[in-house]
């Protein structure tokens, strides 16, 4: 059986279908995943495994094969059907199931598919990535290692999850009174359409839907809001409709970007800061985490509101792991992932939407004015470089900026009194990523140009 070891990524399995993931090689992969999960469980006799899937063209066939394989291993399967990744996480955490797998390739192009894996921990969900078992699963899959079972498993279908997820999100947000907003949402024909639709059945809004029909070919655009070109139509629509804001989830719905009423992309650090301040108003001195890419704005907001701050590596699995290990009520990532203790330390976008709408209601100001109120720094946006010289580039950066405060938690981050930057290798793609931030826009632009020039020069 040919299994490409490179499909086992930093925090999930992801590959091109049918080249590197298909109905044949998913069998040993699923066997390895289940073997890993059941061996690590203290609840072997009644072990329950959630299976969810997204809307990709290859997902039905891969999911069918996965379930058949699991049945042969004697698994007790909870089939939750086609759901977003946040809904998948919610189901495992909220109902107390032992573990789960989600067939999805997140925001990747239509040719891709993959598997996200979680298990129940004592303090929240444990996402299976490099530090938590993905390497062990890889070795077992490649070598065909699997438990055997003399009994056939069974499948139970679980329904009503979205409704429960919305109710839980309302509790997290404090069951707020929210005025009627006009909102444009571009779901990219992907999974975020489910929870956005479910939420606005519960609260009143004038919802303008774009690309809400599930379609794994992504006919409108790739479901990746980090690529700014995928947001252009939404930005135009928000202005055209004179809407209050816009929403852009990614392919599996675990990332979410906001557009203000003027059509501007709202930095995720601003959203993190809005939610952080709201939570600290109810839970004083709680800890809130941010990833190492952009920290100036959220750290200042957290400090101003009496909270404790922590800085993490980039990557949703690493952030959930840090929340599990060292605590925290909330975490925000610069790529639009947002995590709550009350959702098992995993992503949940519904309470994010509710909190933003609540604050806009209470402030009674346009979204752009709210962004200005929270802004403490200016950010370059992520700049990517295709290079095979990552190590040489990082060493050159450390040498040139040796008079700064250097952090090597995740690539290289260097801080100065008025600006800082992060350069790191992607966990999911063969790219070097640069992020620059400063207390003023001019310094941010100057230092961004300086770093881009250096990276291009060393990378040649």
N, C-alpha and C positions, 0 to 999 in steps of 0.2 A: 504494500500500500504506500503510495507516494504522498507524503505530507510535507509541505514546505515549512520548515521551522520558523521562517520569518513572518508567518501569519499570526504568531503569538506575540501580541504587542505589549506595550507597557501596562495597559489596564483592560484589555479585552482581546478577542480574536477577531481579525478583520482581514478580508481577502477578496480578490476578484473571482466572481462566479462565471463559468464553472471551472476556471483554470486552477485555482488554488483552494477553493471550497466548493464542494458538490455533494450529490447524494451518496456517493461512494465513500469519500474520505471523512464525511461528517459522522459516519458510524463509529470509527475508533475514537474520534474526538469526543463525541457525546459519551461514549463508554468511559473514557478517561476522566471527563468532568464528573460524571456520576460517581465513579469509583473514588475520586478525590474527595467529593463532598460527603459521601456516606461513611468513608473511613474516618473522617474528622468529626463525625457527629456522635453525640452521646445518646442520641434518640433514634438508633438504627431501626428498631422494630416498627416505629410509627412515623418514620421520616417522610415529610411531605415536600414535593418539589413543584414549584410554580413554573409553568411554561407559557411564555408570551411571545408575540411576534409583531413585526411591523408590516407595512404594505408593499414592500419590494416585490418585484415580479418573481424572484426566486424564493421568497419566504414561505409560501404555502407548501412547496415541495420539500424544502429543507426542514420545515417544522414537522411535516408528516413523517419524514424519515427519523427525525429526532425522537418523536413520541413513540414510534414503533420500536426504536432501539431501546428506549427507556422502559417500555412495557416488558421487553424481553429480559431486562435486568431486575424485574419485580418492583419497579418504582410506583409509588403512590403519587400520581400526577394531578395537579390542579391546573386545568387548562383555562387561561383567562382570555384567550383569543387575541385579536388584533388590538394592541394597546400602545400608548406612548411609553417610553422608558420611565418617566416619573410615575405613571400609573402602575407599571410593573413593580417598581421599588415600593410604592405605597402598599400594594397588595401583599408583598412578602412581609413587610414590616408590620402593617396595621393588623393583619389577621394572624400573625404569629407563625407563619409557615417557616420551615427549616432552611429553605434555599430556593433559588430560582435561576432560570436561564431565559434570556431574551434574544430571539433571532433578529438581529438588526446590524446595520453598518452605519448608524448614526447619520451624519451629514455627508457621507461620501457619495460619489456619483452612482448612477443607477446600476452599473456593472458590479458593484460591490455588495457583499453581505458579510455577516459575522455573528458573534455570540458574546453577550455580556453575561457575567456570572456573579451572583451574590449569595451570601449565606448569612444566617442570623448570628449575631454576636451578642455578648452580654450588655453592650452599651449602644448597640445600633447595628445596622447592616455592615457586613464586611464585603467590599468589592474585591473580586479575585483579579489581581494584577501581578506585576513582577514581585512586589514584596510579600504577597499573600498567597502564592500558589500557582501562578500561571506557568512558571518554569517546570514545576512538577507535573502539571497537566500535559505540557508539551512532551516531556520525556515519556510519559505513559502512553500518550497517543501514538507517538512515533514507533514505540516498541510494542504496541498492541496489548498493553497491560490492562486488565479489566477484572472486576469481580464477576462471579457466576451466580446465577439464581435458579432455583428449581421451581419457583412460583412465578406466575404471570402477574404483572402489575395491573393497575386499573386507572381510569381517568375520571375525574370529577370536574364538571364545568362550574366556574364561579362567575356570577353575574352581579350587577349593581355596584361595581367597584367605583366607577366614575362618580356616581352620586355620593358615595361615602367619602371619596377623595375631596369633593367640593365642600362637603360639610366639615371635614377636618380642616381644610384650608380657611374656612370662615372662622373657625375657632382660633386658629393661629393668628389671624389678622384681627381678632377681637370682635367678631360679628359687627363690622362697621356699618354705619349709615352712609351710603354712597349716592351722590347725585347722579343724574342721568348724563352720561358722556356719549359723545359720538366717537366711535373707535373703528379704525380700519385695521384689519388683520389679514396678513398674507401667510397662509399656512404651507405654501410651497407644495401642495398636493400631498402633504405628509401628516405625521401623527399629531402634531400640535392642534390640528383642527378639532380633534375630539375634546380635549379639555377646555379649549376656548369656547366651543359650542355649549358644553355642559355648564360652564360657569355662567354664561350669559343667558341661560335658561333660568338661572337662579336669581340673578340680579339684573335690574333694568338697564339697558343701554341701547343705543342706536348702533348696531354692529354691521359694518360693511365688510362682507366677506370677499377675499381674493384667494383663488386656488384652494378651495376647501374640499374638493372631491379627491379621495385617496387615489393616487395613481403613481405606481412605482417606477414609471418611466420619467417622472418629473418633467412634464411637458413645458412648464412655465420657466423654471430655472432650477439649478442645483439647490438643494435645501440647506444652504450654508450661509447664515447671516454674517459670518466673519468675512466673507467675500463681499465687499461693499457694492459691487455691481449687481448682486442679487437683491439689493434693497431699493434700487432706483425707482422701480414701478410703484412700490409701496410709498416711498417718499413723495412722489408726484401725486399719488392718490390722496394722501393725507391732506396735502395743500389744496388739491382740487375739490375735495369734499368739505373743506373747512372743518376738518375733524379735530378733536382734542389731542389725539395721539394715535400712534400705530404700533402694532405688535408683529414680531417676526420670529417664530420658533424655528428650530432646525429640524432635520429629518426625523429624528426619533423623539423630538420634543423636550429634550433635557437641557437645551439652551434657549434663551429668549433675549431678543433685542427690542429696544423701544425706539420709536421715532417721535419727536416732539411736534407741536402743531405747526411749526415753520418748516417741517420736513428734514430736520437735522437728526442725525444718529446720536442717541444719548449714550455716553460712555457707560459701560457696565459698572464702573467704580462709583458713578453717581447713584445708580440704582442700589448698589451695595450700601452706600452711605445713607440713602433715604430709609432703607429697611433697618439698618443698624440703629439710627437715631430713634426710630419708632419703637423698636424692641427695647432699647435701653431706657426709654421712658416708662416702660412697664416692668422691666427686669434690670434694675440698676446694677452696675459693676459687673455685668456678665461679660464673658469673653466672646470676641468675634474674630474670625480668621479671614485673611485676604491672601491671594497668591502673590508671589514675588515680583511679577511683571510691573504692576502699577500699585503703589502703596500710599503716595503722598496725600491724596484727597481722603480716602477712607480712614487712614490712621489719624488724621487731624480731626475728622468728624467724630470718630470713636473717642478720642481723648477729650474733645470739647464736651462730650456728653457722658463722661465719667465711666466709660467702658474699658475693658482690657482688650488688647489687640495681640494677635499672633500672626506670623507670616509662614506660609507653606510653600512647598514645591508646587509646580504647575501640574495639573492633571486631576480629574475628578476622583479617581481611586485614592490618590495620595491625600486629597483633602478630607475625604470621608474617613480614611485611616487616622489622620491627625485629630479629627473631631472625636473619634472613638478613643484614642489614646489619652489625649490631654484636655478634652472637653471643649465646650463652646456652644452657644445657643444658635449661632448662625455663621455661615461662611459665604463669601462672594468671590467668584473667579472672574478674571478679566475677559474671559471668552463667553460670558453670559450664563454660566452655571451658578445656581444658588442653592444652598443646602440649609436644612433646618434640623435641629435636634428632634423636633416633634414629628419628623418624617423619617426617623431612623438614620439621621445624619446623611441623608441622600437628597438629590435634587427634587425640588417641587416648585413649579412655576405658578400655580394658581395663587398661593399666598403672596407671591411677589406682585402679581397683577393687582390683587385686592389691596395690598398695602400702598402701592403707588396711587391707586384711585382714591383711597382713603385720605392720603396726605393732600392730594390735589383738591379733594372736596373740602377739607378743613382749611387749607390755605386760600382756596378760591382765587388762584392765580393761574395763568397759562403755564404749560409744562416747561417751556423755554425759560421762564422766569424762575421756576423751581430749580431747574438745572443750574442757573447762575447763582442761586442762593447757596447751593451745596458745593459748587466748584471751588477747590483749593489749589488746583494745579492744572497743567495742560499736557495732553498726551499725544504722542506721535501716531498712534495706531500701529498695529503689528506690521513689520516689514520683513519679508521672507527672502532668503538667499539660497539658491541651489548651489551647493559647494561640496567638495570632497576634502576640503582643508579645514574642517571645523576646529581641530585641536590647535593648528597653527594660528588661526584667527583668534581663538580665545586667549592664547598665550601672548599674542601681539597686543590685545586689548588690555590685559593685565599689566603689561610692561608700560604701555603709553599712559595708562590712568592709575599708576601705582601710588600716586599721592592721595587717592580717594579711599573710602572705606570699602574694601572688597569682600564680597560674600560669594561662596562657591557651593551653596546649598543645591542649586539647580543651574548648571552652566556658570556664568559669571555675571554678578550684579555689582555695580559700583555706585556709591553714593557720595555726593558733594553737598555743600550747604544749600545750593539753589537748584540742583538737578541731580538726577540719577538715571541709570539705564540697566537693562537686563538683556543679555545675549545667551541664548540656550538652543540646544538641539531639540527638534520636535520629537514627541513620543510616538507620533503616528505617521509622520511623513519624513522623507529624506531632505529636511530643510533646517537651516539655521534661522532663528527668529530674533529680531531686534525690537525692543520696546524702550522708548525714551520718554521721560516726563520731567517737567520743570515747574517752578513756581510762577514763571511768566512765559508767555507764548514765544517771544523772541529768542530766549535762551533755548527753549525746547527745539525750535526750528534750526538754530545754529548748531546745536550739539547733534541733532539727528543727521544733518548734512555731513558733519565731521565724522561721525561713526560710519555712515553709509560709504563715504569715501575710503575710509581705512579698511573696512571689510572687503570692499571690491578690490582694493589694491592687493591685500594679502591673499585674497581668494583666487586671484588669477593663476 
